[in-house]
Amino acid sequence: MEELQLLNRRGFIKTTASTVALAALANSPLRLLAKDEAIRITILHTNDWHSRIEPFASDDKQFAGLGGAAARSALIKKIRSEEKNVLLLDAGDIFQGTPYFNFFEGELEYKIMSEMGYDLATLGNHDFDNGIEGIINQMRYAKFEFVNANYDFSNTLLSDKVKPYKVINKNGVKIGVFGVGIELKGLVPDELYGNIKYNDPIEAANRISAELKTKHKCDLVICLSHLGYKYANDKVSDITLAQKTQNIDLIIGGHTHTFLPAPVKQKNLLGKEVLINQVGWAGINLGRIDYTFEPLKNKVSQPVASVLEIGERNI
């Protein structure tokens, strides 16, 4: 596929920052590094972009001129030119929402994300709108990987195509990324998700995040969640996931299309802060969170978070 035309559009940047240092990381491999300079890790993320290839029309009452894959690609490319250690992630519902999906069935979305250099994505409920075979047919166009830890794919064609987690090394910093998804029954017709078994996301998250922290000695553990930000009832959400787990540092959420102006902090079972972020839907925003690791001091600074608005409002 030809390289996306990069459009020059400005973005509004809403930044929240804190300079409070976190406690030392126990058993961190950072202590073994010979480097004494700080290492900045930049996490970029999206969710629920729902096949929105083009910006919203100039006469749209709410999102005029916003979004668009070309503008997002240009912004990601700019950030990569400025930062050495960038990780690009998506929290699901890549498919469904425009005629591009109806016609190309996800091929275009995966090709565009591959050109943007996505590292990992998790699966949302709408990603099953053409069934399991529909996902598999398009995965050949994806140059990135998929993670989910609470769906049992063992009796499906996805069994060797979606992993529970992945460990990524960025300049000596070990980052563990895993995914969790919402219960598909009731959201997706039974025949479209077939024999996929839904398991408790809290149990899965505790098990996998502990493995990433203790076995793999990850400095940062990220959960790609398609559970939803929060609910009025007892349905599992990102808020409850943070509260009922122990080893997650960052939850990148999706499903509820929540436009958070800044990440939300929640205390986990050990009283430590977990950062939760979600950037709406339709590719309107790009989330950015920067962590700075100081190997010799064996600590990581409190992350600096930004919400980058894609496109230009035509008012």
N, C-alpha and C positions, 0 to 999 in steps of 0.2 A: 504494500500500500504506500502511495506517495506520502511524503512528509506533510504533516498538517501545516496549512498556511497560518503563520503566527500574526495575530492581530494586535495592534497597539491599543490597549485599553487600560485605563487607570483603575486601581482598586482602592477602596477605602480600608484603612487598617485600624482596627480597634485593638489596642494592646493592653494587657494586664501583666504586671510584673511584680515579683517579690524577690528580695535579696537575702531572705533568711536561709541559712545553711541547714541542711538536714543532718541527722546523726550519721556517724560513720557507718559504712556498709560492712556488715559482718561477713567474713570469709570471702570478700570480693576479690576477683582476679585482678582488679585494678592495682592492688598492692604489689603485684608481681611485675608490673610494667616498669621499664627503666626510664620512660619519658617523664619529665617533670612539668611539661606544659599542660594547661587545661585542654580538654577535648570536648568540643561542642557537638552534640547529636541533635539534628533537626528532624522532627517528626512532622510530616505533612499528611493530611488525611481528608477523606471525603466520605459521604454516605448517601444512600438513596438518590443517586443522580438520575435514575429512571429514564435512561435513553435520551436525555436532553442533550442532543448534539449541538444545536444552535442556541443562541441567546433568546431570551423572551422578546417578543415583538415590542416595538417602540410604543405601542398603544396599550400594552398590558397595564392594568390598573394598579397592580402591586409590585411587579418585578420588571418593569420596562427596561430593556437593554441589558439585563443582568444574565449571568451565566454564559454558557457556550464553551465547547471543548477547546476551540482554538485559543481563546483567551486564557483558559486554565493552563493549557500547554505552555503558553508564553510565560506565564507567571512562574510555573514550576521550573522552566528552563532558566529563568532569571535567578531564582533562589539557588539552584544548583551551581550557577556560575559564581555565587558569592559564598557558598558553604561547602565544606569538604565531605561531611558525613550526613547525607540525607536519606531518610527512609520514607517511602510513599505508600500509604495504606488505604484500604477501603473497607467499610463496615457493612456492605451488602445492599441488595436491591439495585443492582446495576441495570437490570432489565426492566422493560415495560413502562409505557407512558407516552410514547410518540409513535408515529407511523414508521420511524426508522426501525423500531423493534418488530413491528408487524411485518415489515418487508424483509429485513435482513436477519431477523430472529436472534440477534445478539452478536453476530459476526462483527459488525461495525464497532460496537461498544468495546469488545475485547481487543480489537485491533488498535483502537484509539488509546486505550489504557496501556497497551504494550508500547506504543510509540512514546507515551508520556513517561514510561519507565516505572510503572507500579511494581512494587516488590511483592505484596501480599494482599489478598482480599478474603473476606468471609462470605458466606452465602446468606442472602435474605429470602424471605418467603416468595417474593415476586420473581426471583431467579429460577423458580420451578414452574413458571407459567407455561412453558412448553415441555414440561416433564423432565425426568432425569436424562433421557436421551437428548432432549433439547439442549441441556447444559453440556453434555459430553460432545455433541456435534460442534459446539462453538469453542470448546476448550483448546482445540488445535490452534486457534488464533491467539491464545493467551500466552504471553511470554512472562507471566507471573504465576505465582502459586496460590493455592486456596487452603485455608485452615478452618477447621471446626472440630471441637473436642467433645461436644455433647450429642451429636448425631451419630448413631451407629450405622455405618454404611456397609457393613460386612456382607450383607446379602443383596447388594446392589452393584451396578456397574461403576459406581463412584468409589468403590472400596479402595482402589489404589490411586485415586486421583485427588482426594482431599485428605490432608494430614491433620492430626490434632494440633500440631504446633511446628514452629520453625525457629531455630536459633541463628541469629545473624551477627557477625562480628564486624563492627565498624571501628577501625583504627584502634583495636585492642579492647573496645567496649563490647561486652556480650549482651545482646538484646534478644529476649525470648518473646515471641508473639504467638498467641493462640486465639482461637475463635469460639464463640458460643452463639447459638441461634434459638429463635422463638419456636414454640410448639407449632408444628405445621398443620396439625389436625384442626379443622374449623376455619383455617385461613387458606388452605390449598386443597383442592379436590384430592381425595385419597389416591386416585389412580395416577396422579402426577408425581407424587413423592414415593409411591410404591412401598417397598419394604424398609424404608428408612425408619429407624427407631429413635424416638426422642428420649433423651436421658436428662436427669436433673442438671441444669446448667451450673448451679451453685456447687454441687458435689464435683462435677467435672472441673470447674474452675479451681477449686481448692486442690484437687489432685494434681492437675497439670501445672499450676503455678508453683506448687511446692517442688515438683520435679525440676522445673526450670531454675528455681532459686538454689536448691540444695544439690541436685545431681549435676546440672549444667553450669552452676555458679554464675547465673545471669546477673548483670548489674542493673538491668531494667527489664521488668515484665509488663507486657502490654496485652490487653484483651481487646480483640475486635468483637464487639457485641452487636447482635441484631435482636436484642430483647426489647428495646424501648427504654426511654429515659426514666419515666416513673408513671405510676398508675394510682387511681383512687382506691383500688381494691388490693388484694394480696398477690396479684400477679407478679411474677418475678421480673424485676426491672434492673437497670444499671445501678440505681440507688441501693436496692437490696443486695445486689451482687457485691457491691463495694463493702457494704456493712457486714456481710456474712462470709467474707473470705479473709485471707491472711497475707498473701504474697504478691498481690497485684499492685503495681505502681500507677498505671494509667489505663482507663477504660475509654476506648473510642467507640461511641455508640451510633445506633441507627434505628430505623423502623418508625419512630414516632414523629419524624421530621421536625425535631425540636431545634429552634434557632437559639442556641445559648450565646449570650454576648461575651461570656468568658467561661472557662471551665469551672465546674463545681467541685468542692472538696467534701469528702465524706470520710469518717473514721472507720477503719476496718475492725476486725475482731481483736486486734492487738492494740488498738488506739492510734494506729498510724494513719496518716492522711493518704487517701486515694484520689487521684484526679480523674474527673469524668468530663468528657467533652462530646458534643454533637453539633454539626454545622448545618442543620436544616435539611434541605433537599434540592434536587434539580441542578446541582453543580453551581449554585449561586455563591457559596462560600467555600473557601479552602482553609482548613484548620492548620495552624502551625504551633508546635510546642518545642521549645529549645531547652535541652538539658545540658548543663556544663559539669563535666566530671574532672575532678582534680586527683589524679592517681596517688601522688605522694602524700597528700593530706587524707586520702581514703574517704572522700566525701563527694557529694553531688549537690550543686546549688539548687534552690527551689526553682522549678521550671518557669520560663517566661512564655506566655501564651498569647497568640494573636488570632484574630478572625479576619481573613483577607477576603474582601468582597470582589467577586469576579465580574468584569464588564463595566459598563458605564450607564448610569441612569440618564434616560432621555426625557427631561422634564421641560 
